[in-house]
């Protein structure tokens, strides 16, 4: 329904460090800190989220080519112009060196593509869809995951800042914030139906993911970490549209 976005269930937030007195947000890129938690700050929720992780994400296939080569997507009618060549080269070199941050890089590429199509305001790449059930995170299994490195969060903050500076040099803007989300409400009479509606983001204080340290096969002790086929797989959705894209004709419905 909204093919230009990175649609998923794992949003992430960034915090802007204090801006030096000699520089304002409009004249210099912000120093950003990557938020690794899967829920927002309970006491001081953010105005929105800036990144979508790829662990459970849907995106248009053309973004894979734009990520690697730039150019134009006929399917999306979006372009990553040669103005962003430095950003693309930076992303590819960081991923090759760190074996990390490819998901952050994709968010920046989508933001670059959206920047070309802007008519009014600024769009943000991620679009969070609140899941009906907890999502199992199998990335915590084993002892070799990237998240277990002591430098993991610092590395990702460095990735965000390097890419943000490259984006700012072209657009004069920092990594944008998505202030909308898609809410999901199950139908009480028919469990195979769910209503989807776009609404304002006002915080995400409950953890939506379950860390899975072992695989559950019977589906009786922990549904989120089970590999068993769900009881129902014939879900349908009713989508209530709202103006999420402003004047961008690329959003589709």
C-alpha positions, 0 to 999 in steps of 0.5 A, a space after each residue: 500500500 505504501 511501497 516507498 517506505 521501509 515497513 517493519 516491526 523493529 523501529 529504532 530511535 536516535 538522540 541528538 547530543 547538545 549542539 555546540 553554541 557556535 552551530 545550530 541545527 540549520 547550519 551543521 549536522 547533529 551528533 547522533 547517538 544510536 538507541 539500541 533498545 527495542 522500546 522507547 523511553 518510558 519517561 521521555 518518549 521521542 517525537 518519533 523514530 528514525 530507523 527500521 531494522 531489517 530483521 522483519 522488514 518489507 521494502 520494494 525490491 528496487 531499493 536493493 539496486 538503488 542501495 548498490 548502484 544508485 540511479 532511478 527506480 521505474 517501479 517507485 518513480 524515485 531516484 538516488 541521484 549522483 549527488 548522493 554518490 559519496 553517501 552510497 560509497 561511504 555506506 558500502 565501505 563501512 559495511 565492508 569494513 565493519 560487517 555491520 550497519 547495512 540496515 542503517 545504510 538502507 534507511 539513509 538510501 531510502 531517505 536520499 531517494 525520498 529527498 529527490 521526490 519531495 514537494 513539501 516537507 520532509 518524509 522519513 524512510 521507516 514506517 512501523 506497523 504495530 504487530 498483534 503478537 510478540 515477535 521472536 528474535 532469534 538473533 540472540 542465539 549462539 555466542 557470535 552475534 554482532 550485538 554481543 561485541 562490546 563495541 556494537 552500539 558505539 559502532 552503530 552510533 559512528 555509522 549513523 553519524 558518518 552517514 548523517 554528515 554525508 546526507 547533510 552535506 547534500 540536503 542540509 538536513 539531518 536524519 529525518 524522524 517518522 512521526 506516524 505509525 500503522 496501528 493494528 487492531 484485531 477483529 473481536 468477532 473474526 480473528 482472521 481480520 485486522 484493521 490497520 490505521 495510520 496514527 500519530 506516534 506517541 511512544 512505544 513503551 512496551 517491548 514487542 520482541 521476545 529474545 529467543 535463546 532456544 528454538 521451541 518446536 511444540 508451540 506450547 511454551 512460547 509462541 514467539 519463539 516457536 517455529 511451528 506454523 501458526 494456527 491461522 494463516 488466512 489473515 486479511 487486513 482492512 486498511 483505513 487510509 489517511 494522508 501520510 505522504 503529503 503531496 507525494 504521488 509516489 506513495 500509492 494506496 
